[in-house]
Amino acid sequence: MVSIGRTSQGIEKWWAANGGRFQPGTRYFIGAPVTREHCIGVLKNGYQRQRILAAHYLCLLEPGTPLFNTSAPPGGSKRGSRKMA
């Protein structure tokens, strides 16, 4: 991963090189569009902060879905996320 610094020039340079990967009007989460499959993958492999957001996105994508318990250690979370796949 290339460090761009926190300057507007660094951000503009990164966007010029990478902006073509993104579609206008599409929400992205950890580099990919927000989908059920992507969120389940993040629940299985992401860091805890990412897993928390993935659990919330799943509830938004599929109303009525129970909020996944992300406070469990990753081993426990992985077992639970396989059931969702």
PyMOL Python script that loads the backbone (N, CA, C, O; Angstrom):
from pymol import cmd

cmd.read_pdbstr("""\
ATOM      1  N   MET A   1       0.836  -1.169   0.000  1.00  0.00           N
ATOM      2  CA  MET A   1       0.000   0.000   0.000  1.00  0.00           C
ATOM      3  C   MET A   1       0.885   1.237   0.000  1.00  0.00           C
ATOM      4  O   MET A   1       1.884   1.286   0.716  1.00  0.00           O
ATOM      5  N   VAL A   2       0.532   2.213  -0.780  1.00  0.00           N
ATOM      6  CA  VAL A   2       1.324   3.423  -0.918  1.00  0.00           C
ATOM      7  C   VAL A   2       0.845   4.453   0.089  1.00  0.00           C
ATOM      8  O   VAL A   2      -0.355   4.695   0.219  1.00  0.00           O
ATOM      9  N   SER A   3       1.781   5.054   0.795  1.00  0.00           N
ATOM     10  CA  SER A   3       1.433   6.124   1.725  1.00  0.00           C
ATOM     11  C   SER A   3       1.274   7.416   0.943  1.00  0.00           C
ATOM     12  O   SER A   3       2.175   7.816   0.206  1.00  0.00           O
ATOM     13  N   ILE A   4       0.136   8.067   1.102  1.00  0.00           N
ATOM     14  CA  ILE A   4      -0.104   9.306   0.358  1.00  0.00           C
ATOM     15  C   ILE A   4       0.048  10.538   1.223  1.00  0.00           C
ATOM     16  O   ILE A   4      -0.001  11.660   0.719  1.00  0.00           O
ATOM     17  N   GLY A   5       0.228  10.347   2.503  1.00  0.00           N
ATOM     18  CA  GLY A   5       0.294  11.495   3.399  1.00  0.00           C
ATOM     19  C   GLY A   5      -1.094  12.067   3.601  1.00  0.00           C
ATOM     20  O   GLY A   5      -2.080  11.535   3.089  1.00  0.00           O
ATOM     21  N   ARG A   6      -1.161  13.133   4.337  1.00  0.00           N
ATOM     22  CA  ARG A   6      -2.464  13.723   4.639  1.00  0.00           C
ATOM     23  C   ARG A   6      -2.610  15.089   3.986  1.00  0.00           C
ATOM     24  O   ARG A   6      -3.214  15.995   4.560  1.00  0.00           O
ATOM     25  N   THR A   7      -2.074  15.232   2.825  1.00  0.00           N
ATOM     26  CA  THR A   7      -2.202  16.499   2.117  1.00  0.00           C
ATOM     27  C   THR A   7      -3.238  16.356   1.016  1.00  0.00           C
ATOM     28  O   THR A   7      -3.504  15.255   0.535  1.00  0.00           O
ATOM     29  N   SER A   8      -3.811  17.463   0.630  1.00  0.00           N
ATOM     30  CA  SER A   8      -4.788  17.408  -0.452  1.00  0.00           C
ATOM     31  C   SER A   8      -4.120  16.955  -1.752  1.00  0.00           C
ATOM     32  O   SER A   8      -4.755  16.299  -2.576  1.00  0.00           O
ATOM     33  N   GLN A   9      -2.853  17.298  -1.938  1.00  0.00           N
ATOM     34  CA  GLN A   9      -2.145  16.845  -3.143  1.00  0.00           C
ATOM     35  C   GLN A   9      -1.981  15.325  -3.143  1.00  0.00           C
ATOM     36  O   GLN A   9      -2.113  14.687  -4.187  1.00  0.00           O
ATOM     37  N   GLY A  10      -1.698  14.751  -1.987  1.00  0.00           N
ATOM     38  CA  GLY A  10      -1.558  13.300  -1.886  1.00  0.00           C
ATOM     39  C   GLY A  10      -2.874  12.600  -2.176  1.00  0.00           C
ATOM     40  O   GLY A  10      -2.903  11.568  -2.847  1.00  0.00           O
ATOM     41  N   ILE A  11      -3.955  13.161  -1.670  1.00  0.00           N
ATOM     42  CA  ILE A  11      -5.272  12.578  -1.903  1.00  0.00           C
ATOM     43  C   ILE A  11      -5.649  12.689  -3.379  1.00  0.00           C
ATOM     44  O   ILE A  11      -6.163  11.739  -3.969  1.00  0.00           O
ATOM     45  N   GLU A  12      -5.391  13.854  -3.967  1.00  0.00           N
ATOM     46  CA  GLU A  12      -5.682  14.040  -5.395  1.00  0.00           C
ATOM     47  C   GLU A  12      -4.868  13.073  -6.252  1.00  0.00           C
ATOM     48  O   GLU A  12      -5.376  12.536  -7.236  1.00  0.00           O
ATOM     49  N   LYS A  13      -3.626  12.856  -5.886  1.00  0.00           N
ATOM     50  CA  LYS A  13      -2.768  11.927  -6.626  1.00  0.00           C
ATOM     51  C   LYS A  13      -3.313  10.498  -6.516  1.00  0.00           C
ATOM     52  O   LYS A  13      -3.377   9.771  -7.508  1.00  0.00           O
ATOM     53  N   TRP A  14      -3.706  10.105  -5.296  1.00  0.00           N
ATOM     54  CA  TRP A  14      -4.256   8.763  -5.104  1.00  0.00           C
ATOM     55  C   TRP A  14      -5.546   8.614  -5.904  1.00  0.00           C
ATOM     56  O   TRP A  14      -5.753   7.597  -6.567  1.00  0.00           O
ATOM     57  N   TRP A  15      -6.409   9.616  -5.845  1.00  0.00           N
ATOM     58  CA  TRP A  15      -7.690   9.529  -6.547  1.00  0.00           C
ATOM     59  C   TRP A  15      -7.482   9.450  -8.062  1.00  0.00           C
ATOM     60  O   TRP A  15      -8.198   8.715  -8.742  1.00  0.00           O
ATOM     61  N   ALA A  16      -6.524  10.186  -8.591  1.00  0.00           N
ATOM     62  CA  ALA A  16      -6.241  10.129 -10.033  1.00  0.00           C
ATOM     63  C   ALA A  16      -5.809   8.722 -10.437  1.00  0.00           C
ATOM     64  O   ALA A  16      -6.152   8.257 -11.524  1.00  0.00           O
ATOM     65  N   ALA A  17      -5.063   8.048  -9.576  1.00  0.00           N
ATOM     66  CA  ALA A  17      -4.578   6.699  -9.881  1.00  0.00           C
ATOM     67  C   ALA A  17      -5.621   5.621  -9.618  1.00  0.00           C
ATOM     68  O   ALA A  17      -5.604   4.582 -10.277  1.00  0.00           O
ATOM     69  N   ASN A  18      -6.536   5.845  -8.665  1.00  0.00           N
ATOM     70  CA  ASN A  18      -7.447   4.781  -8.223  1.00  0.00           C
ATOM     71  C   ASN A  18      -8.930   5.068  -8.405  1.00  0.00           C
ATOM     72  O   ASN A  18      -9.750   4.162  -8.260  1.00  0.00           O
ATOM     73  N   GLY A  19      -9.288   6.290  -8.715  1.00  0.00           N
ATOM     74  CA  GLY A  19     -10.692   6.675  -8.786  1.00  0.00           C
ATOM     75  C   GLY A  19     -11.514   5.872  -9.772  1.00  0.00           C
ATOM     76  O   GLY A  19     -12.721   5.721  -9.581  1.00  0.00           O
ATOM     77  N   GLY A  20     -10.898   5.353 -10.819  1.00  0.00           N
ATOM     78  CA  GLY A  20     -11.612   4.572 -11.825  1.00  0.00           C
ATOM     79  C   GLY A  20     -12.185   3.264 -11.300  1.00  0.00           C
ATOM     80  O   GLY A  20     -13.052   2.666 -11.938  1.00  0.00           O
ATOM     81  N   ARG A  21     -11.706   2.813 -10.138  1.00  0.00           N
ATOM     82  CA  ARG A  21     -12.216   1.564  -9.552  1.00  0.00           C
ATOM     83  C   ARG A  21     -13.575   1.740  -8.887  1.00  0.00           C
ATOM     84  O   ARG A  21     -14.242   0.757  -8.566  1.00  0.00           O
ATOM     85  N   PHE A  22     -13.983   2.975  -8.682  1.00  0.00           N
ATOM     86  CA  PHE A  22     -15.191   3.257  -7.905  1.00  0.00           C
ATOM     87  C   PHE A  22     -16.303   3.791  -8.790  1.00  0.00           C
ATOM     88  O   PHE A  22     -16.066   4.636  -9.653  1.00  0.00           O
ATOM     89  N   GLN A  23     -17.521   3.297  -8.574  1.00  0.00           N
ATOM     90  CA  GLN A  23     -18.686   3.758  -9.314  1.00  0.00           C
ATOM     91  C   GLN A  23     -19.395   4.839  -8.509  1.00  0.00           C
ATOM     92  O   GLN A  23     -19.617   4.676  -7.309  1.00  0.00           O
ATOM     93  N   PRO A  24     -19.753   5.944  -9.161  1.00  0.00           N
ATOM     94  CA  PRO A  24     -20.494   6.983  -8.448  1.00  0.00           C
ATOM     95  C   PRO A  24     -21.807   6.425  -7.899  1.00  0.00           C
ATOM     96  O   PRO A  24     -22.481   5.635  -8.559  1.00  0.00           O
ATOM     97  N   GLY A  25     -22.157   6.842  -6.691  1.00  0.00           N
ATOM     98  CA  GLY A  25     -23.413   6.430  -6.089  1.00  0.00           C
ATOM     99  C   GLY A  25     -23.373   5.063  -5.423  1.00  0.00           C
ATOM    100  O   GLY A  25     -24.397   4.603  -4.916  1.00  0.00           O
ATOM    101  N   THR A  26     -22.226   4.405  -5.410  1.00  0.00           N
ATOM    102  CA  THR A  26     -22.090   3.085  -4.782  1.00  0.00           C
ATOM    103  C   THR A  26     -21.367   3.241  -3.456  1.00  0.00           C
ATOM    104  O   THR A  26     -20.316   3.877  -3.384  1.00  0.00           O
ATOM    105  N   ARG A  27     -21.936   2.655  -2.405  1.00  0.00           N
ATOM    106  CA  ARG A  27     -21.301   2.701  -1.091  1.00  0.00           C
ATOM    107  C   ARG A  27     -20.238   1.603  -1.025  1.00  0.00           C
ATOM    108  O   ARG A  27     -20.482   0.468  -1.433  1.00  0.00           O
ATOM    109  N   TYR A  28     -19.062   1.953  -0.511  1.00  0.00           N
ATOM    110  CA  TYR A  28     -17.958   1.001  -0.388  1.00  0.00           C
ATOM    111  C   TYR A  28     -17.601   0.790   1.072  1.00  0.00           C
ATOM    112  O   TYR A  28     -17.699   1.703   1.892  1.00  0.00           O
ATOM    113  N   PHE A  29     -17.189  -0.419   1.380  1.00  0.00           N
ATOM    114  CA  PHE A  29     -16.800  -0.803   2.734  1.00  0.00           C
ATOM    115  C   PHE A  29     -15.564  -1.682   2.621  1.00  0.00           C
ATOM    116  O   PHE A  29     -15.632  -2.788   2.085  1.00  0.00           O
ATOM    117  N   ILE A  30     -14.460  -1.207   3.112  1.00  0.00           N
ATOM    118  CA  ILE A  30     -13.182  -1.908   3.052  1.00  0.00           C
ATOM    119  C   ILE A  30     -12.838  -2.264   1.596  1.00  0.00           C
ATOM    120  O   ILE A  30     -12.391  -3.375   1.311  1.00  0.00           O
ATOM    121  N   GLY A  31     -13.047  -1.326   0.700  1.00  0.00           N
ATOM    122  CA  GLY A  31     -12.618  -1.474  -0.683  1.00  0.00           C
ATOM    123  C   GLY A  31     -13.555  -2.203  -1.620  1.00  0.00           C
ATOM    124  O   GLY A  31     -13.207  -2.399  -2.784  1.00  0.00           O
ATOM    125  N   ALA A  32     -14.726  -2.614  -1.168  1.00  0.00           N
ATOM    126  CA  ALA A  32     -15.664  -3.336  -2.031  1.00  0.00           C
ATOM    127  C   ALA A  32     -17.081  -2.816  -1.790  1.00  0.00           C
ATOM    128  O   ALA A  32     -17.379  -2.306  -0.709  1.00  0.00           O
ATOM    129  N   PRO A  33     -17.948  -2.941  -2.782  1.00  0.00           N
ATOM    130  CA  PRO A  33     -19.340  -2.540  -2.564  1.00  0.00           C
ATOM    131  C   PRO A  33     -19.952  -3.326  -1.403  1.00  0.00           C
ATOM    132  O   PRO A  33     -19.598  -4.479  -1.157  1.00  0.00           O
ATOM    133  N   VAL A  34     -20.870  -2.679  -0.704  1.00  0.00           N
ATOM    134  CA  VAL A  34     -21.528  -3.315   0.444  1.00  0.00           C
ATOM    135  C   VAL A  34     -22.524  -4.344  -0.071  1.00  0.00           C
ATOM    136  O   VAL A  34     -23.550  -3.992  -0.655  1.00  0.00           O
ATOM    137  N   THR A  35     -22.215  -5.613   0.149  1.00  0.00           N
ATOM    138  CA  THR A  35     -23.111  -6.712  -0.210  1.00  0.00           C
ATOM    139  C   THR A  35     -23.151  -7.686   0.958  1.00  0.00           C
ATOM    140  O   THR A  35     -22.297  -7.642   1.844  1.00  0.00           O
ATOM    141  N   ARG A  36     -24.134  -8.556   0.955  1.00  0.00           N
ATOM    142  CA  ARG A  36     -24.242  -9.577   2.005  1.00  0.00           C
ATOM    143  C   ARG A  36     -22.983 -10.441   2.030  1.00  0.00           C
ATOM    144  O   ARG A  36     -22.423 -10.707   3.093  1.00  0.00           O
ATOM    145  N   GLU A  37     -22.548 -10.874   0.854  1.00  0.00           N
ATOM    146  CA  GLU A  37     -21.380 -11.757   0.759  1.00  0.00           C
ATOM    147  C   GLU A  37     -20.126 -11.073   1.299  1.00  0.00           C
ATOM    148  O   GLU A  37     -19.337 -11.687   2.018  1.00  0.00           O
ATOM    149  N   HIS A  38     -19.948  -9.800   0.949  1.00  0.00           N
ATOM    150  CA  HIS A  38     -18.762  -9.075   1.415  1.00  0.00           C
ATOM    151  C   HIS A  38     -18.804  -8.921   2.938  1.00  0.00           C
ATOM    152  O   HIS A  38     -17.788  -9.103   3.608  1.00  0.00           O
ATOM    153  N   CYS A  39     -19.970  -8.590   3.481  1.00  0.00           N
ATOM    154  CA  CYS A  39     -20.099  -8.427   4.930  1.00  0.00           C
ATOM    155  C   CYS A  39     -19.815  -9.735   5.663  1.00  0.00           C
ATOM    156  O   CYS A  39     -19.164  -9.724   6.708  1.00  0.00           O
ATOM    157  N   ILE A  40     -20.284 -10.841   5.143  1.00  0.00           N
ATOM    158  CA  ILE A  40     -20.008 -12.141   5.772  1.00  0.00           C
ATOM    159  C   ILE A  40     -18.513 -12.442   5.729  1.00  0.00           C
ATOM    160  O   ILE A  40     -17.953 -12.965   6.692  1.00  0.00           O
ATOM    161  N   GLY A  41     -17.874 -12.114   4.619  1.00  0.00           N
ATOM    162  CA  GLY A  41     -16.424 -12.289   4.535  1.00  0.00           C
ATOM    163  C   GLY A  41     -15.689 -11.447   5.561  1.00  0.00           C
ATOM    164  O   GLY A  41     -14.712 -11.904   6.154  1.00  0.00           O
ATOM    165  N   VAL A  42     -16.151 -10.218   5.779  1.00  0.00           N
ATOM    166  CA  VAL A  42     -15.535  -9.357   6.786  1.00  0.00           C
ATOM    167  C   VAL A  42     -15.782  -9.920   8.182  1.00  0.00           C
ATOM    168  O   VAL A  42     -14.895  -9.859   9.034  1.00  0.00           O
ATOM    169  N   LEU A  43     -16.966 -10.465   8.428  1.00  0.00           N
ATOM    170  CA  LEU A  43     -17.227 -11.090   9.729  1.00  0.00           C
ATOM    171  C   LEU A  43     -16.274 -12.257   9.975  1.00  0.00           C
ATOM    172  O   LEU A  43     -15.859 -12.487  11.110  1.00  0.00           O
ATOM    173  N   LYS A  44     -15.929 -12.982   8.939  1.00  0.00           N
ATOM    174  CA  LYS A  44     -15.038 -14.133   9.082  1.00  0.00           C
ATOM    175  C   LYS A  44     -13.581 -13.723   9.228  1.00  0.00           C
ATOM    176  O   LYS A  44     -12.827 -14.359   9.966  1.00  0.00           O
ATOM    177  N   ASN A  45     -13.172 -12.649   8.520  1.00  0.00           N
ATOM    178  CA  ASN A  45     -11.746 -12.346   8.410  1.00  0.00           C
ATOM    179  C   ASN A  45     -11.326 -10.959   8.857  1.00  0.00           C
ATOM    180  O   ASN A  45     -10.131 -10.672   8.917  1.00  0.00           O
ATOM    181  N   GLY A  46     -12.276 -10.094   9.172  1.00  0.00           N
ATOM    182  CA  GLY A  46     -11.929  -8.710   9.480  1.00  0.00           C
ATOM    183  C   GLY A  46     -11.497  -8.495  10.917  1.00  0.00           C
ATOM    184  O   GLY A  46     -11.630  -9.367  11.776  1.00  0.00           O
ATOM    185  N   TYR A  47     -10.969  -7.287  11.146  1.00  0.00           N
ATOM    186  CA  TYR A  47     -10.654  -6.858  12.500  1.00  0.00           C
ATOM    187  C   TYR A  47     -11.965  -6.543  13.220  1.00  0.00           C
ATOM    188  O   TYR A  47     -13.000  -6.369  12.578  1.00  0.00           O
ATOM    189  N   GLN A  48     -11.923  -6.471  14.551  1.00  0.00           N
ATOM    190  CA  GLN A  48     -13.160  -6.304  15.308  1.00  0.00           C
ATOM    191  C   GLN A  48     -13.926  -5.056  14.886  1.00  0.00           C
ATOM    192  O   GLN A  48     -15.147  -5.119  14.744  1.00  0.00           O
ATOM    193  N   ARG A  49     -13.265  -3.938  14.682  1.00  0.00           N
ATOM    194  CA  ARG A  49     -13.969  -2.720  14.268  1.00  0.00           C
ATOM    195  C   ARG A  49     -14.664  -2.925  12.924  1.00  0.00           C
ATOM    196  O   ARG A  49     -15.774  -2.436  12.711  1.00  0.00           O
ATOM    197  N   GLN A  50     -14.018  -3.636  12.035  1.00  0.00           N
ATOM    198  CA  GLN A  50     -14.624  -3.922  10.732  1.00  0.00           C
ATOM    199  C   GLN A  50     -15.792  -4.884  10.883  1.00  0.00           C
ATOM    200  O   GLN A  50     -16.812  -4.733  10.212  1.00  0.00           O
ATOM    201  N   ARG A  51     -15.648  -5.875  11.764  1.00  0.00           N
ATOM    202  CA  ARG A  51     -16.725  -6.847  11.980  1.00  0.00           C
ATOM    203  C   ARG A  51     -17.964  -6.183  12.560  1.00  0.00           C
ATOM    204  O   ARG A  51     -19.087  -6.554  12.219  1.00  0.00           O
ATOM    205  N   ILE A  52     -17.765  -5.202  13.437  1.00  0.00           N
ATOM    206  CA  ILE A  52     -18.900  -4.473  14.011  1.00  0.00           C
ATOM    207  C   ILE A  52     -19.688  -3.784  12.895  1.00  0.00           C
ATOM    208  O   ILE A  52     -20.914  -3.888  12.845  1.00  0.00           O
ATOM    209  N   LEU A  53     -18.995  -3.091  12.010  1.00  0.00           N
ATOM    210  CA  LEU A  53     -19.678  -2.409  10.905  1.00  0.00           C
ATOM    211  C   LEU A  53     -20.330  -3.405   9.959  1.00  0.00           C
ATOM    212  O   LEU A  53     -21.435  -3.167   9.471  1.00  0.00           O
ATOM    213  N   ALA A  54     -19.654  -4.520   9.696  1.00  0.00           N
ATOM    214  CA  ALA A  54     -20.228  -5.540   8.812  1.00  0.00           C
ATOM    215  C   ALA A  54     -21.536  -6.081   9.388  1.00  0.00           C
ATOM    216  O   ALA A  54     -22.495  -6.305   8.650  1.00  0.00           O
ATOM    217  N   ALA A  55     -21.574  -6.288  10.699  1.00  0.00           N
ATOM    218  CA  ALA A  55     -22.796  -6.776  11.339  1.00  0.00           C
ATOM    219  C   ALA A  55     -23.930  -5.769  11.181  1.00  0.00           C
ATOM    220  O   ALA A  55     -25.073  -6.146  10.919  1.00  0.00           O
ATOM    221  N   HIS A  56     -23.610  -4.501  11.341  1.00  0.00           N
ATOM    222  CA  HIS A  56     -24.634  -3.458  11.178  1.00  0.00           C
ATOM    223  C   HIS A  56     -25.103  -3.368   9.729  1.00  0.00           C
ATOM    224  O   HIS A  56     -26.297  -3.226   9.466  1.00  0.00           O
ATOM    225  N   TYR A  57     -24.169  -3.449   8.797  1.00  0.00           N
ATOM    226  CA  TYR A  57     -24.554  -3.416   7.374  1.00  0.00           C
ATOM    227  C   TYR A  57     -25.482  -4.583   7.033  1.00  0.00           C
ATOM    228  O   TYR A  57     -26.438  -4.415   6.277  1.00  0.00           O
ATOM    229  N   LEU A  58     -25.203  -5.768   7.590  1.00  0.00           N
ATOM    230  CA  LEU A  58     -26.080  -6.915   7.315  1.00  0.00           C
ATOM    231  C   LEU A  58     -27.509  -6.628   7.768  1.00  0.00           C
ATOM    232  O   LEU A  58     -28.468  -6.980   7.082  1.00  0.00           O
ATOM    233  N   CYS A  59     -27.642  -5.988   8.926  1.00  0.00           N
ATOM    234  CA  CYS A  59     -28.986  -5.648   9.416  1.00  0.00           C
ATOM    235  C   CYS A  59     -29.661  -4.625   8.506  1.00  0.00           C
ATOM    236  O   CYS A  59     -30.877  -4.675   8.316  1.00  0.00           O
ATOM    237  N   LEU A  60     -28.898  -3.714   7.951  1.00  0.00           N
ATOM    238  CA  LEU A  60     -29.471  -2.715   7.045  1.00  0.00           C
ATOM    239  C   LEU A  60     -29.829  -3.332   5.695  1.00  0.00           C
ATOM    240  O   LEU A  60     -30.837  -2.973   5.086  1.00  0.00           O
ATOM    241  N   LEU A  61     -28.991  -4.264   5.233  1.00  0.00           N
ATOM    242  CA  LEU A  61     -29.245  -4.899   3.943  1.00  0.00           C
ATOM    243  C   LEU A  61     -30.441  -5.830   3.998  1.00  0.00           C
ATOM    244  O   LEU A  61     -31.186  -5.949   3.024  1.00  0.00           O
ATOM    245  N   GLU A  62     -30.629  -6.490   5.131  1.00  0.00           N
ATOM    246  CA  GLU A  62     -31.714  -7.463   5.294  1.00  0.00           C
ATOM    247  C   GLU A  62     -32.464  -7.162   6.589  1.00  0.00           C
ATOM    248  O   GLU A  62     -32.184  -7.767   7.625  1.00  0.00           O
ATOM    249  N   PRO A  63     -33.422  -6.223   6.533  1.00  0.00           N
ATOM    250  CA  PRO A  63     -34.161  -5.875   7.745  1.00  0.00           C
ATOM    251  C   PRO A  63     -34.750  -7.126   8.416  1.00  0.00           C
ATOM    252  O   PRO A  63     -35.253  -8.034   7.754  1.00  0.00           O
ATOM    253  N   GLY A  64     -34.669  -7.138   9.732  1.00  0.00           N
ATOM    254  CA  GLY A  64     -35.153  -8.288  10.493  1.00  0.00           C
ATOM    255  C   GLY A  64     -34.032  -9.249  10.862  1.00  0.00           C
ATOM    256  O   GLY A  64     -34.221 -10.129  11.701  1.00  0.00           O
ATOM    257  N   THR A  65     -32.861  -9.087  10.241  1.00  0.00           N
ATOM    258  CA  THR A  65     -31.717  -9.926  10.577  1.00  0.00           C
ATOM    259  C   THR A  65     -31.230  -9.566  11.976  1.00  0.00           C
ATOM    260  O   THR A  65     -31.014  -8.388  12.258  1.00  0.00           O
ATOM    261  N   PRO A  66     -31.051 -10.541  12.854  1.00  0.00           N
ATOM    262  CA  PRO A  66     -30.540 -10.233  14.197  1.00  0.00           C
ATOM    263  C   PRO A  66     -29.110  -9.684  14.106  1.00  0.00           C
ATOM    264  O   PRO A  66     -28.335 -10.086  13.239  1.00  0.00           O
ATOM    265  N   LEU A  67     -28.779  -8.772  15.006  1.00  0.00           N
ATOM    266  CA  LEU A  67     -27.438  -8.200  15.023  1.00  0.00           C
ATOM    267  C   LEU A  67     -26.452  -9.269  15.467  1.00  0.00           C
ATOM    268  O   LEU A  67     -26.601  -9.859  16.537  1.00  0.00           O
ATOM    269  N   PHE A  68     -25.446  -9.514  14.639  1.00  0.00           N
ATOM    270  CA  PHE A  68     -24.430 -10.530  14.906  1.00  0.00           C
ATOM    271  C   PHE A  68     -23.577 -10.106  16.095  1.00  0.00           C
ATOM    272  O   PHE A  68     -23.184  -8.943  16.179  1.00  0.00           O
ATOM    273  N   ASN A  69     -23.282 -11.018  17.014  1.00  0.00           N
ATOM    274  CA  ASN A  69     -22.468 -10.723  18.188  1.00  0.00           C
ATOM    275  C   ASN A  69     -21.004 -10.646  17.801  1.00  0.00           C
ATOM    276  O   ASN A  69     -20.361 -11.668  17.562  1.00  0.00           O
ATOM    277  N   THR A  70     -20.484  -9.438  17.739  1.00  0.00           N
ATOM    278  CA  THR A  70     -19.082  -9.248  17.346  1.00  0.00           C
ATOM    279  C   THR A  70     -18.161  -9.116  18.547  1.00  0.00           C
ATOM    280  O   THR A  70     -16.954  -8.943  18.382  1.00  0.00           O
ATOM    281  N   SER A  71     -18.715  -9.195  19.761  1.00  0.00           N
ATOM    282  CA  SER A  71     -17.861  -9.086  20.949  1.00  0.00           C
ATOM    283  C   SER A  71     -17.188 -10.406  21.287  1.00  0.00           C
ATOM    284  O   SER A  71     -16.278 -10.444  22.115  1.00  0.00           O
ATOM    285  N   ALA A  72     -17.624 -11.484  20.659  1.00  0.00           N
ATOM    286  CA  ALA A  72     -17.001 -12.783  20.878  1.00  0.00           C
ATOM    287  C   ALA A  72     -15.628 -12.812  20.216  1.00  0.00           C
ATOM    288  O   ALA A  72     -15.397 -12.091  19.246  1.00  0.00           O
ATOM    289  N   PRO A  73     -14.714 -13.636  20.728  1.00  0.00           N
ATOM    290  CA  PRO A  73     -13.412 -13.773  20.066  1.00  0.00           C
ATOM    291  C   PRO A  73     -13.606 -14.237  18.622  1.00  0.00           C
ATOM    292  O   PRO A  73     -14.614 -14.871  18.311  1.00  0.00           O
ATOM    293  N   PRO A  74     -12.659 -13.931  17.741  1.00  0.00           N
ATOM    294  CA  PRO A  74     -12.816 -14.291  16.326  1.00  0.00           C
ATOM    295  C   PRO A  74     -13.172 -15.753  16.089  1.00  0.00           C
ATOM    296  O   PRO A  74     -13.946 -16.037  15.174  1.00  0.00           O
ATOM    297  N   GLY A  75     -12.650 -16.685  16.862  1.00  0.00           N
ATOM    298  CA  GLY A  75     -12.996 -18.094  16.662  1.00  0.00           C
ATOM    299  C   GLY A  75     -14.485 -18.329  16.810  1.00  0.00           C
ATOM    300  O   GLY A  75     -15.081 -19.049  16.009  1.00  0.00           O
ATOM    301  N   GLY A  76     -15.088 -17.738  17.814  1.00  0.00           N
ATOM    302  CA  GLY A  76     -16.527 -17.857  18.021  1.00  0.00           C
ATOM    303  C   GLY A  76     -17.301 -17.153  16.920  1.00  0.00           C
ATOM    304  O   GLY A  76     -18.327 -17.649  16.456  1.00  0.00           O
ATOM    305  N   SER A  77     -16.804 -15.992  16.502  1.00  0.00           N
ATOM    306  CA  SER A  77     -17.470 -15.254  15.440  1.00  0.00           C
ATOM    307  C   SER A  77     -17.427 -16.031  14.130  1.00  0.00           C
ATOM    308  O   SER A  77     -18.392 -16.031  13.366  1.00  0.00           O
ATOM    309  N   LYS A  78     -16.293 -16.697  13.875  1.00  0.00           N
ATOM    310  CA  LYS A  78     -16.186 -17.462  12.632  1.00  0.00           C
ATOM    311  C   LYS A  78     -17.195 -18.596  12.601  1.00  0.00           C
ATOM    312  O   LYS A  78     -17.789 -18.872  11.559  1.00  0.00           O
ATOM    313  N   ARG A  79     -17.391 -19.252  13.727  1.00  0.00           N
ATOM    314  CA  ARG A  79     -18.378 -20.334  13.766  1.00  0.00           C
ATOM    315  C   ARG A  79     -19.763 -19.798  13.451  1.00  0.00           C
ATOM    316  O   ARG A  79     -20.510 -20.401  12.680  1.00  0.00           O
ATOM    317  N   GLY A  80     -20.107 -18.658  14.051  1.00  0.00           N
ATOM    318  CA  GLY A  80     -21.428 -18.084  13.835  1.00  0.00           C
ATOM    319  C   GLY A  80     -21.606 -17.572  12.420  1.00  0.00           C
ATOM    320  O   GLY A  80     -22.699 -17.668  11.864  1.00  0.00           O
ATOM    321  N   SER A  81     -20.547 -17.025  11.823  1.00  0.00           N
ATOM    322  CA  SER A  81     -20.676 -16.459  10.487  1.00  0.00           C
ATOM    323  C   SER A  81     -20.810 -17.550   9.427  1.00  0.00           C
ATOM    324  O   SER A  81     -21.360 -17.296   8.355  1.00  0.00           O
ATOM    325  N   ARG A  82     -20.320 -18.758   9.704  1.00  0.00           N
ATOM    326  CA  ARG A  82     -20.510 -19.842   8.732  1.00  0.00           C
ATOM    327  C   ARG A  82     -21.980 -20.180   8.599  1.00  0.00           C
ATOM    328  O   ARG A  82     -22.436 -20.540   7.514  1.00  0.00           O
ATOM    329  N   LYS A  83     -22.722 -20.071   9.679  1.00  0.00           N
ATOM    330  CA  LYS A  83     -24.152 -20.356   9.633  1.00  0.00           C
ATOM    331  C   LYS A  83     -24.875 -19.388   8.702  1.00  0.00           C
ATOM    332  O   LYS A  83     -25.893 -19.740   8.106  1.00  0.00           O
ATOM    333  N   MET A  84     -24.352 -18.172   8.577  1.00  0.00           N
ATOM    334  CA  MET A  84     -25.010 -17.155   7.763  1.00  0.00           C
ATOM    335  C   MET A  84     -24.703 -17.350   6.285  1.00  0.00           C
ATOM    336  O   MET A  84     -25.464 -16.896   5.431  1.00  0.00           O
ATOM    337  N   ALA A  85     -23.619 -18.008   5.978  1.00  0.00           N
ATOM    338  CA  ALA A  85     -23.192 -18.159   4.579  1.00  0.00           C
ATOM    339  C   ALA A  85     -24.136 -19.038   3.785  1.00  0.00           C
ATOM    340  O   ALA A  85     -23.917 -19.263   2.595  1.00  0.00           O
TER     341      ALA A  85
END
""", "prot")
cmd.dss("prot")
cmd.show_as("cartoon", "prot")
cmd.util.cbc("prot")
cmd.orient("prot")
